[in-house]
Amino acid sequence: MAARTATALASALVLLVTGYGWNALGRLPGAVSGGSGSSGPVDVLLVGLDGRTDAQGNPLPPEVLEELRTGDSGSSLTDTVMLLHVPADRSRAVAYSLPRDSFVAVPGQGEHKINAAYGMGKAQERRRLVADGVADQAELERRSSAAGRDLLVRTVQQLTGVDVDHVAEVNLLGFYELTSAIGGVEVCLNAAVDDPYSGAVFAAGRQEVEGGDALAFVRQRHGLLRGDLDRVQRQQAFLAGFARRVLSAGTMANPVKLQRLLDAVERSVVLDEDWNLLAFAAEMSGLAGGDIEFGTIPIVDPEYDTPDGQAVQVDPHQVRMTIARVNDGLPPTPPVPAALAATTVDVLNGTDVGGLAARTRDALLAADVPVGEVGNGPETGRSRVLHHPDDAEVARFIAEHLGGISTTADPSQPAGEVRVVLGEDFDDAAEEFAPPAPLRLDGLQAATPAHRAPDITADAIPCVN
């Protein structure tokens, strides 16, 4: 469920901002002794499973489920997934929400909601193991879960273009314990809510939530203006508040509170064994609240009809472009060159794929790029944007919108006229095009100000729906 991803990212943030605490106590789940952290960027997949178990896979007792305001579930859905990126210089951290209903390609399974990938991989492996004679339930659970995790990782990597370095999973009880350990998290709501489905009953304005209330805060989606997308914003606002509370002197300088927090993480967070978190946490201990950013992958249509029911349509090309730019410290979308309005862009298809130039034209027009001639050209294996030397900025802008193809300065090309040549290497990228609405990092389409959510970092308390 959504709360479990919040727990995972909260736990990761604990690791990032309390490095000296981990080192002082010498205890960290899944860590290895010695060595140093990675010298390059690190990308962590944070997974929340919709299962009511502890970190060892044991079912939670009914009285605990009642305290958490949730019932039993045998589901293996990952209702929310987040991707945490830390650049090589460790100067900041960026967390992307991948909405649970994002309709994506699942390797070997066709297109489905992303929250089904884990369960598909797990069920398929479990059937294979049973057929091979494996009868031990603990072994079946361990090996089938690993297969589910692997399929989810491959699905996320295919969608985002990011190589996942590490995976973190959490249990539902951990969310309750983490928020209680730090004495609650301050949040802010635009309006009062009373939702019987999640148990969320809150006044408008700023307030502190912990335990069962915190769980209800991040679970609610019924009655919200944008449904699950507002719940994603709730998660981000909560996690910003969590990081801000952990970064505060009241937590960092309080040995009892810090010990309680670390105990909760140790009980509830499951991490891969290849990650030297002691070294990594020490590298991240200098982060300030404004260095931790939150966003959502670009959304094309939040009410997309599919064979799996209503889903969230995403454009993999836009997702990869946005994530790559932000990971490089750039704005989520490239700035529009002033000269673009006076430029004409011709598109020539140098492949045997029918309609490729027309689909590319549609993608450029959706980005307000003026398109001129569209047709076929000589066959070529390499895609490129040909331009006069004076039009280099416009050419780079167009090339980035087409998946980062190369640009070539050609003095014989008239100034103000750019030519896009599509080669055989362009086929896969072009098939993913969907005419997107104007996009923002937080996944919002162009809308009235009341529908827009605030940009979120961990140095402020944003009010959300």
C-alpha positions as CSV (number, residue, x, y, z in Angstrom):
1,M,0.0,0.0,0.0
2,A,1.0,3.6,-0.3
3,A,2.1,3.9,3.3
4,R,4.7,1.2,2.9
5,T,6.6,3.1,0.2
6,A,6.5,6.1,2.5
7,T,8.1,3.9,5.1
8,A,10.8,2.8,2.7
9,L,11.7,6.3,1.7
10,A,11.6,7.5,5.2
11,S,14.0,4.7,6.2
12,A,16.3,5.6,3.3
13,L,16.2,9.2,4.5
14,V,17.1,8.1,8.0
15,L,20.2,6.5,6.5
16,L,21.0,9.6,4.5
17,V,20.7,12.1,7.3
18,T,21.8,10.3,10.4
19,G,25.1,8.8,9.2
20,Y,27.0,9.6,12.3
21,G,24.2,8.0,14.4
22,W,24.6,4.7,12.5
23,N,28.4,4.9,12.8
24,A,28.3,5.7,16.5
25,L,26.1,2.8,17.2
26,G,27.8,0.4,14.8
27,R,24.5,-1.2,13.7
28,L,22.9,-1.1,10.4
29,P,20.6,-3.8,8.8
30,G,22.0,-5.3,5.6
31,A,25.3,-3.5,5.9
32,V,28.8,-5.0,5.5
33,S,31.8,-4.1,7.5
34,G,34.7,-2.1,6.1
35,G,35.0,-0.7,2.6
36,S,33.7,2.6,1.4
37,G,30.6,3.8,-0.3
38,S,30.2,3.9,-4.1
39,S,32.1,6.6,-5.9
40,G,29.4,7.0,-8.5
41,P,25.7,7.9,-8.4
42,V,23.4,5.6,-6.5
43,D,19.8,4.7,-7.4
44,V,17.7,2.9,-4.9
45,L,14.3,1.3,-5.6
46,L,12.0,1.7,-2.6
47,V,9.2,-0.9,-2.6
48,G,6.1,-1.1,-0.5
49,L,4.2,-4.4,-0.6
50,D,0.5,-4.7,0.2
51,G,1.0,-7.5,2.7
52,R,0.3,-7.3,6.5
53,T,3.5,-9.1,7.8
54,D,6.6,-8.2,9.8
55,A,10.1,-8.0,8.4
56,Q,10.4,-11.8,8.7
57,G,7.2,-12.5,6.8
58,N,5.1,-13.4,9.8
59,P,1.5,-12.3,9.8
60,L,0.6,-9.4,12.0
61,P,-1.8,-10.3,14.8
62,P,-5.4,-9.0,14.6
63,E,-4.9,-6.5,17.5
64,V,-1.9,-4.9,15.6
65,L,-3.9,-4.7,12.4
66,E,-6.7,-3.0,14.3
67,E,-4.2,-0.5,15.7
68,L,-2.9,0.2,12.2
69,R,-6.5,0.6,11.0
70,T,-6.2,-2.0,8.2
71,G,-7.4,-5.5,7.6
72,D,-5.6,-8.7,6.5
73,S,-4.5,-9.1,2.9
74,G,-2.8,-11.8,0.9
75,S,-1.9,-9.5,-1.9
76,S,1.6,-9.2,-3.5
77,L,0.8,-5.8,-5.1
78,T,3.3,-3.0,-4.9
79,D,0.8,-0.2,-4.5
80,T,3.4,2.5,-4.7
81,V,7.0,2.5,-5.9
82,M,9.7,5.2,-5.5
83,L,13.1,5.7,-7.1
84,L,15.7,7.5,-5.0
85,H,18.7,9.1,-6.8
86,V,21.8,10.4,-5.2
87,P,24.5,11.9,-7.5
88,A,28.1,11.1,-7.3
89,D,29.0,14.2,-5.3
90,R,26.4,13.3,-2.6
91,S,25.2,16.9,-2.6
92,R,21.5,16.2,-2.8
93,A,18.8,13.4,-3.1
94,V,15.9,13.2,-5.5
95,A,12.9,10.9,-5.0
96,Y,10.5,10.1,-7.8
97,S,7.1,8.6,-7.2
98,L,6.0,6.1,-9.8
99,P,2.1,6.0,-9.4
100,R,1.0,2.5,-8.6
101,D,-1.5,2.4,-11.6
102,S,1.1,3.5,-14.2
103,F,0.4,1.4,-17.3
104,V,3.8,0.1,-18.4
105,A,5.5,-2.7,-20.3
106,V,6.3,-5.6,-17.9
107,P,9.2,-7.7,-19.4
108,G,7.7,-11.0,-20.7
109,Q,4.2,-10.1,-19.5
110,G,2.9,-7.5,-21.8
111,E,1.5,-4.1,-20.6
112,H,0.0,-3.9,-17.1
113,K,-0.2,-1.6,-14.1
114,I,3.2,-1.3,-12.5
115,N,1.9,-2.5,-9.1
116,A,1.3,-6.0,-10.6
117,A,4.8,-6.7,-11.7
118,Y,6.1,-8.0,-8.4
119,G,3.2,-10.3,-7.9
120,M,3.4,-11.7,-11.5
121,G,7.1,-12.5,-11.1
122,K,6.5,-14.0,-7.7
123,A,3.6,-16.2,-8.8
124,Q,5.4,-17.4,-11.9
125,E,8.5,-18.4,-9.9
126,R,6.4,-20.1,-7.2
127,R,4.7,-22.3,-9.7
128,R,8.0,-23.3,-11.2
129,L,9.5,-24.1,-7.8
130,V,6.5,-26.2,-6.8
131,A,6.7,-28.1,-10.1
132,D,10.4,-28.8,-9.4
133,G,9.4,-30.3,-6.0
134,V,10.3,-27.5,-3.6
135,A,8.0,-27.9,-0.7
136,D,9.5,-25.9,2.1
137,Q,7.3,-22.8,2.6
138,A,10.1,-20.6,3.8
139,E,12.2,-21.4,0.8
140,L,9.3,-20.9,-1.5
141,E,8.6,-17.5,-0.1
142,R,12.2,-16.4,-0.2
143,R,12.9,-17.5,-3.7
144,S,9.6,-16.5,-5.2
145,S,9.8,-13.0,-3.6
146,A,13.3,-12.6,-5.0
147,A,11.9,-13.3,-8.5
148,G,9.1,-10.8,-8.0
149,R,11.6,-8.2,-6.8
150,D,13.7,-8.9,-9.9
151,L,10.8,-8.5,-12.3
152,L,9.8,-5.2,-10.7
153,V,13.4,-3.9,-10.9
154,R,13.5,-4.8,-14.6
155,T,10.2,-3.1,-15.2
156,V,11.3,0.1,-13.5
157,Q,14.6,0.1,-15.3
158,Q,12.9,-0.3,-18.7
159,L,10.5,2.5,-17.9
160,T,13.0,5.0,-16.4
161,G,16.2,4.2,-18.2
162,V,17.9,4.1,-14.7
163,D,20.1,1.2,-13.6
164,V,18.8,0.3,-10.1
165,D,21.7,-0.3,-7.7
166,H,19.8,-1.3,-4.5
167,V,16.4,-2.3,-3.3
168,A,14.7,-1.6,0.0
169,E,11.5,-3.2,1.2
170,V,9.6,-2.5,4.4
171,N,6.8,-3.8,6.5
172,L,3.5,-2.1,7.5
173,L,4.2,-2.1,11.2
174,G,7.5,-0.2,10.6
175,F,5.6,2.8,9.4
176,Y,3.8,3.0,12.6
177,E,7.0,2.5,14.6
178,L,9.1,5.0,12.7
179,T,6.7,7.9,13.0
180,S,6.1,7.1,16.7
181,A,9.9,6.9,17.4
182,I,10.5,10.5,16.3
183,G,7.4,11.9,18.0
184,G,5.3,12.6,14.9
185,V,5.6,14.5,11.7
186,E,4.2,18.0,11.0
187,V,2.0,18.2,7.9
188,C,-0.5,20.7,6.5
189,L,-3.9,20.1,4.7
190,N,-5.7,22.6,2.5
191,A,-9.1,21.4,3.8
192,A,-10.5,19.2,6.6
193,V,-11.0,15.5,5.7
194,D,-13.2,12.7,7.1
195,D,-12.6,9.4,5.1
196,P,-14.0,6.2,6.5
197,Y,-12.0,4.1,4.0
198,S,-8.6,5.0,5.4
199,G,-9.7,6.3,8.8
200,A,-8.3,9.8,7.9
201,V,-10.1,12.4,10.1
202,F,-8.1,15.6,10.1
203,A,-8.7,19.4,10.4
204,A,-7.4,21.8,7.9
205,G,-4.1,23.5,8.4
206,R,-0.8,22.4,10.1
207,Q,-0.8,19.5,12.6
208,E,1.4,16.6,13.7
209,V,0.6,13.0,12.9
210,E,2.1,9.8,14.0
211,G,1.4,6.1,14.3
212,G,-2.1,5.1,13.0
213,D,-2.9,8.8,12.1
214,A,0.2,9.0,10.0
215,L,-0.8,5.8,8.2
216,A,-4.2,7.2,7.5
217,F,-2.8,10.5,6.3
218,V,-0.7,8.8,3.6
219,R,-3.3,6.1,2.7
220,Q,-6.3,8.4,1.9
221,R,-7.3,8.8,-1.8
222,H,-11.1,8.7,-1.7
223,G,-12.6,12.2,-1.6
224,L,-9.4,13.9,-2.9
225,L,-9.4,16.1,-5.9
226,R,-6.9,14.1,-7.9
227,G,-7.4,10.7,-6.2
228,D,-4.2,8.6,-6.1
229,L,-2.1,11.5,-7.5
230,D,-3.1,13.6,-4.5
231,R,-2.1,10.6,-2.3
232,V,1.3,10.7,-3.9
233,Q,1.6,14.3,-2.9
234,R,0.5,13.4,0.6
235,Q,3.4,10.9,0.7
236,Q,5.9,13.4,-0.5
237,A,4.8,16.1,1.9
238,F,4.9,13.5,4.8
239,L,8.4,12.4,3.8
240,A,9.6,15.9,3.6
241,G,8.3,16.5,7.1
242,F,9.9,13.2,8.3
243,A,13.3,14.2,6.9
244,R,12.9,17.7,8.4
245,R,12.2,16.2,11.8
246,V,15.1,13.8,11.6
247,L,17.4,16.6,10.6
248,S,16.4,18.7,13.5
249,A,18.5,19.0,16.6
250,G,15.7,17.6,18.7
251,T,16.2,14.2,17.0
252,M,19.9,14.2,16.1
253,A,21.0,15.4,19.6
254,N,18.7,13.2,21.6
255,P,20.4,9.8,22.1
256,V,17.2,8.1,23.4
257,K,15.1,9.3,20.4
258,L,17.8,8.5,17.9
259,Q,18.2,5.0,19.4
260,R,14.5,4.4,19.2
261,L,14.5,5.5,15.6
262,L,17.4,3.2,14.7
263,D,15.7,0.3,16.5
264,A,12.6,0.8,14.4
265,V,14.5,0.8,11.2
266,E,16.4,-2.3,12.1
267,R,13.2,-4.2,12.9
268,S,11.3,-3.1,9.8
269,V,13.6,-2.4,6.8
270,V,14.8,-5.2,4.6
271,L,17.8,-4.2,2.5
272,D,20.0,-6.0,0.0
273,E,23.3,-7.3,1.4
274,D,25.5,-5.8,-1.2
275,W,25.0,-2.2,0.0
276,N,27.6,-0.8,2.4
277,L,25.2,1.5,4.1
278,L,27.6,2.5,6.9
279,A,29.9,4.2,4.4
280,F,27.1,5.6,2.3
281,A,25.2,7.1,5.3
282,A,28.4,8.8,6.5
283,E,28.8,10.3,3.0
284,M,25.2,11.7,3.2
285,S,25.3,13.0,6.7
286,G,25.8,16.6,5.6
287,L,22.5,16.9,3.7
288,A,20.2,19.8,4.6
289,G,16.4,19.9,4.1
290,G,16.6,21.9,0.9
291,D,18.9,19.2,-0.6
292,I,16.2,16.6,-0.6
293,E,13.6,16.9,-3.4
294,F,10.5,15.0,-4.3
295,G,8.7,14.6,-7.6
296,T,6.5,12.4,-9.7
297,I,7.2,11.0,-13.1
298,P,5.3,12.8,-15.9
299,I,1.7,11.8,-16.4
300,V,-0.1,11.9,-19.7
301,D,-3.6,10.8,-18.7
302,P,-4.6,9.9,-15.1
303,E,-7.8,8.3,-16.2
304,Y,-6.6,6.0,-19.0
305,D,-8.9,3.0,-20.0
306,T,-7.0,-0.3,-20.3
307,P,-7.8,-4.0,-20.2
308,D,-6.7,-3.9,-16.6
309,G,-9.2,-1.2,-15.8
310,Q,-8.6,2.5,-15.4
311,A,-4.9,3.3,-15.2
312,V,-2.4,6.1,-15.4
313,Q,-0.9,6.7,-18.8
314,V,2.8,7.6,-18.9
315,D,5.1,8.3,-21.9
316,P,8.3,6.3,-21.4
317,H,10.2,8.8,-23.6
318,Q,9.1,11.7,-21.4
319,V,9.8,9.8,-18.2
320,R,13.4,9.0,-19.2
321,M,14.0,12.5,-20.5
322,T,12.7,14.1,-17.3
323,I,14.6,11.8,-14.9
324,A,17.8,12.1,-16.9
325,R,17.7,15.9,-16.8
326,V,16.9,16.2,-13.2
327,N,19.5,13.6,-12.2
328,D,22.0,15.8,-14.1
329,G,20.9,18.9,-12.1
330,L,18.9,20.4,-15.0
331,P,15.3,21.6,-15.1
332,P,12.8,18.8,-15.7
333,T,12.1,20.1,-19.2
334,P,14.5,21.9,-21.5
335,P,14.0,25.7,-21.7
336,V,12.4,26.8,-25.0
337,P,15.0,28.7,-27.2
338,A,13.8,32.1,-28.2
339,A,14.7,31.4,-31.8
340,L,12.4,28.3,-32.0
341,A,9.3,30.3,-33.0
342,A,11.2,31.6,-36.1
343,T,12.5,28.1,-37.1
344,T,11.0,25.5,-39.4
345,V,11.7,21.9,-38.7
346,D,11.5,19.3,-41.6
347,V,11.2,15.6,-40.7
348,L,12.5,12.9,-43.0
349,N,12.0,9.2,-42.5
350,G,15.2,7.3,-43.4
351,T,13.8,3.9,-42.4
352,D,11.3,1.4,-43.8
353,V,8.9,1.9,-40.9
354,G,5.7,3.4,-42.2
355,G,4.3,6.5,-40.5
356,L,7.5,7.2,-38.5
357,A,7.9,10.8,-39.8
358,A,4.2,11.5,-39.1
359,R,4.4,10.2,-35.5
360,T,7.5,12.3,-34.9
361,R,5.7,15.4,-36.4
362,D,2.9,14.8,-33.9
363,A,5.4,14.6,-31.0
364,L,7.1,17.8,-32.0
365,L,3.8,19.7,-32.6
366,A,2.7,18.6,-29.0
367,A,5.9,20.4,-27.8
368,D,5.0,23.5,-29.8
369,V,7.8,22.9,-32.3
370,P,7.0,24.4,-35.8
371,V,7.0,21.6,-38.4
372,G,7.5,22.1,-42.1
373,E,8.1,19.3,-44.6
374,V,7.3,15.7,-43.5
375,G,8.2,12.8,-45.8
376,N,10.7,10.1,-46.7
377,G,14.4,10.5,-47.2
378,P,17.4,8.3,-48.1
379,E,17.8,5.2,-45.9
380,T,20.2,5.7,-43.0
381,G,21.1,3.8,-39.8
382,R,21.8,6.9,-37.7
383,S,19.3,9.6,-36.6
384,R,20.5,13.2,-36.4
385,V,19.4,16.8,-36.4
386,L,21.1,18.8,-39.1
387,H,21.3,22.5,-38.5
388,H,23.1,25.8,-39.5
389,P,25.9,26.6,-37.0
390,D,23.8,29.5,-35.8
391,D,20.9,27.2,-34.9
392,A,22.8,24.9,-32.5
393,E,20.6,25.8,-29.4
394,V,17.3,25.1,-31.3
395,A,18.8,21.8,-32.7
396,R,19.8,20.6,-29.2
397,F,16.3,21.4,-27.9
398,I,14.7,19.4,-30.7
399,A,17.2,16.5,-30.3
400,E,16.4,16.2,-26.6
401,H,12.7,16.0,-27.3
402,L,13.4,13.1,-29.7
403,G,15.3,11.0,-27.2
404,G,18.7,12.6,-27.2
405,I,19.7,11.9,-30.8
406,S,22.8,13.6,-32.1
407,T,23.0,17.0,-33.7
408,T,25.3,17.9,-36.6
409,A,26.2,21.4,-37.7
410,D,26.0,21.8,-41.5
411,P,26.9,25.2,-43.0
412,S,24.9,24.3,-46.2
413,Q,21.7,24.1,-44.1
414,P,19.9,27.4,-44.4
415,A,19.7,29.4,-41.1
416,G,16.3,29.0,-39.5
417,E,15.7,25.6,-41.1
418,V,16.4,22.5,-39.1
419,R,16.2,19.0,-40.6
420,V,15.5,15.9,-38.6
421,V,16.7,12.7,-40.2
422,L,15.2,9.5,-38.7
423,G,17.4,6.4,-38.9
424,E,17.1,2.8,-38.0
425,D,18.3,3.5,-34.5
426,F,15.3,5.7,-33.9
427,D,12.6,3.1,-34.3
428,D,12.2,2.0,-30.7
429,A,12.1,5.5,-29.3
430,A,9.6,6.7,-31.8
431,E,7.2,3.8,-31.1
432,E,6.9,5.1,-27.5
433,F,5.7,8.6,-28.5
434,A,2.4,9.8,-27.2
435,P,1.3,13.4,-27.6
436,P,1.8,14.6,-24.1
437,A,0.1,17.5,-22.3
438,P,2.4,20.2,-20.9
439,L,4.3,18.4,-18.1
440,R,5.9,19.2,-14.8
441,L,8.2,17.1,-12.6
442,D,5.4,16.6,-10.1
443,G,3.4,14.9,-12.9
444,L,0.7,17.6,-13.2
445,Q,-0.8,18.5,-16.5
446,A,-1.6,22.1,-17.3
447,A,-4.4,23.0,-15.0
448,T,-5.9,25.8,-13.0
449,P,-3.9,26.9,-10.0
450,A,-6.2,25.1,-7.6
451,H,-5.3,21.8,-9.3
452,R,-1.6,22.4,-9.0
453,A,0.4,20.9,-6.1
454,P,3.4,22.7,-4.6
455,D,7.0,21.7,-5.4
456,I,8.2,19.8,-2.3
457,T,11.6,19.8,-0.6
458,A,12.4,19.0,3.1
459,D,13.0,22.5,4.2
460,A,9.3,23.7,4.3
461,I,5.8,22.4,5.2
462,P,3.7,22.4,2.0
463,C,-0.1,22.4,2.3
464,V,-1.6,19.6,0.2
465,N,-5.1,18.2,-0.6
